[in-house]
Amino acid sequence: MSLVELREERRSRNHAAVRASILSAARRVAVRDGARNLSLRAAAAEAGYAPAALYGYFRNKDELLLALAADDLTSLARAMRDAGSSSAGGLAGVGAAALDLLRSAETMAAASAALAESKTGAGDAERLFNGRLIAALKALSDAGGLPSDSRESQCDVVLVAASLAGLALLARSGRLGALGFTPEEMIARLDGRFRKV
């Protein structure tokens, strides 16, 4: 490897390490103050950087939120794959694992608002988020025993994912209980509707 290649590799590793430390600091701020209240300035202060330093990694708060949500999608896909491989697998087990994670992932809701307000088109952060979303949908399909071999069955996977996201929102806000339902009851209903015959 040439000296130039070694320097470039070192720069790349350093860039990745700093980005990871910024994301870690941003997650701490989001947990402490709420994801909607996350700011580049607060993340920079938590990470020990000047606010302007973050612009080399994220153009704005929305990109930072999308990066955090993309990480959450990776965790979600992993949790669903793990649940699918356990004895309590199937859609009920996978749905319960997904719901547990989604109830605590405030960045997902904040990222959806960032996507809705996106005016610049698909930047790197949005492409990363979209890729991780597709991976999470694939994990839901595989681990939940939902076929995805046709457009119709892919629609079912998206419907189940949207249902889980909605259930997480209702459970997190206390509205599901106020309506007289439990998450387990709703997941069992989803399982009954979408179970592979």
Secondary structure, DSSP 8 states (H G I E B T S, - for coil): --HHHHHHHHHHHHHHHHHHHHHHHHHHHHHHH-GGG--HHHHHHHHT--GGGGGGT-SSHHHHHHHHHHHHHHHHHHHHHHHHTSTT-HHHHHHHHHHHHHHH-HHHHHHHHHHHH--S-S-HHHHHHHHHHHHHHHHHHHHTT---SSHHHHHHHHHHHHHHHHHHHHHHHTHHHHTT--HHHHHHHHHHHH---
